[in-house]
Amino acid sequence: CDNCEAILSGKPTGLSEDDRKAIQGLLKLVGALTGKFGRKRIAGIANGTDLDQRFLDIPERNVLRGWAENMVMDLLRALEGAGLVEAARGEYPTLNTTRKGDQVAFGHLDPADLGIQMPTRSKKKPRKR
């Protein structure tokens, strides 16, 4: 297929619609938390594993339901690398969106044009016994 050919030749294949939704949803969540929390807490809220009562009313909660925490963390790092999210300096680095991140979150910029490397979601292999 064309995607296979593009991968073999080293050309970017672009983002799927699910990738775009994941990026935009995670950026909206980071923005909604207004720079008060770090990567691990944001990852837990995004994939629904953080059950803190304070976050139950946030519409962006569970935006990455079913994603492993390390995958959400990898996506957060990719967004940070693309300049869409920034970490505050200090003992407990909190995350917030940049202006460009807000533009992507609300569809004013296309994330496919920013070279974001999506984390690879692998299927779990059964353990050998």
C-alpha positions in Angstrom: 0.0 0.0 0.0 1.0 3.6 -0.2 1.7 3.9 3.5 4.0 0.8 3.4 5.9 2.3 0.4 6.2 5.6 2.2 7.6 3.9 5.3 10.1 1.9 3.3 11.3 5.0 1.5 11.5 7.0 4.7 8.8 9.5 3.8 6.3 10.7 6.5 2.9 9.0 6.1 1.0 11.8 7.9 -1.4 11.5 10.8 -4.6 9.4 10.9 -7.8 11.0 12.1 -7.4 9.1 15.3 -3.9 10.6 15.8 -5.3 14.1 15.2 -8.0 13.5 17.7 -5.6 12.2 20.3 -3.3 15.2 19.8 -6.1 17.7 19.9 -7.8 16.0 22.9 -4.5 15.8 24.9 -3.7 19.5 24.2 -7.2 20.5 25.3 -6.7 18.5 28.5 -3.3 20.2 29.2 -4.9 23.6 28.5 -7.9 22.9 30.8 -5.5 22.0 33.7 -3.9 25.5 33.3 -0.3 24.5 34.1 -1.1 23.1 37.5 0.0 19.4 37.0 2.9 17.4 35.7 3.2 14.7 33.0 2.3 11.7 35.2 -0.9 13.3 36.6 -1.9 14.5 33.1 -1.3 11.0 31.7 -3.5 9.4 34.4 -6.3 11.9 33.7 -6.0 11.4 29.9 -6.2 7.6 30.0 -8.8 7.5 32.9 -6.6 5.8 35.5 -6.5 8.9 37.8 -9.7 8.7 39.8 -9.2 11.9 41.8 -12.6 13.6 42.3 -11.3 17.0 41.2 -11.0 15.8 37.6 -14.3 13.9 37.1 -16.0 17.0 35.6 -13.3 17.8 33.1 -14.7 17.1 29.6 -11.3 16.1 28.2 -10.9 13.4 30.9 -10.5 9.9 29.4 -9.5 11.4 26.0 -7.0 8.6 25.6 -8.9 5.8 27.3 -7.2 2.5 26.7 -3.7 4.0 26.2 -1.0 2.8 28.4 0.5 5.5 30.7 3.9 5.3 29.0 2.3 5.9 25.6 0.5 9.0 26.9 3.8 10.2 28.4 5.6 9.6 25.0 2.9 11.7 23.3 3.3 14.4 25.8 7.0 14.4 25.2 6.4 14.5 21.4 4.1 17.5 21.9 6.7 19.2 24.0 9.3 18.6 21.4 7.1 20.1 18.7 6.7 23.3 20.8 3.0 22.7 21.6 3.5 22.0 25.3 6.0 23.6 27.7 7.2 22.4 31.1 7.7 24.9 33.9 11.1 25.0 35.5 11.4 23.9 39.1 11.3 20.9 41.4 7.9 19.8 40.1 7.7 20.6 36.4 4.1 21.3 35.4 2.9 21.4 31.8 0.9 24.0 30.0 0.1 24.5 26.3 1.9 27.2 24.2 0.0 29.5 21.9 0.8 27.2 19.0 -0.5 24.3 21.1 -3.8 26.1 21.6 -4.0 26.7 17.9 -3.6 23.0 17.2 -6.0 22.0 19.9 -8.8 24.1 18.4 -8.1 23.2 14.8 -6.5 26.5 13.6 -3.2 24.6 12.8 -2.9 21.1 11.4 -0.8 18.9 13.6 0.3 16.9 10.5 2.3 20.0 9.3 4.3 20.0 12.5 6.2 16.7 12.2 4.9 15.2 15.4 6.1 11.6 15.8 3.2 9.6 17.2 4.2 6.9 19.7 4.0 3.3 18.4 1.2 1.4 20.0 2.1 -2.2 20.1 -0.1 -5.1 21.0 0.8 -7.0 24.1 2.4 -10.4 23.4 1.4 -13.3 25.5 4.0 -14.2 28.1 5.8 -17.5 27.5 5.8 -19.8 30.5 
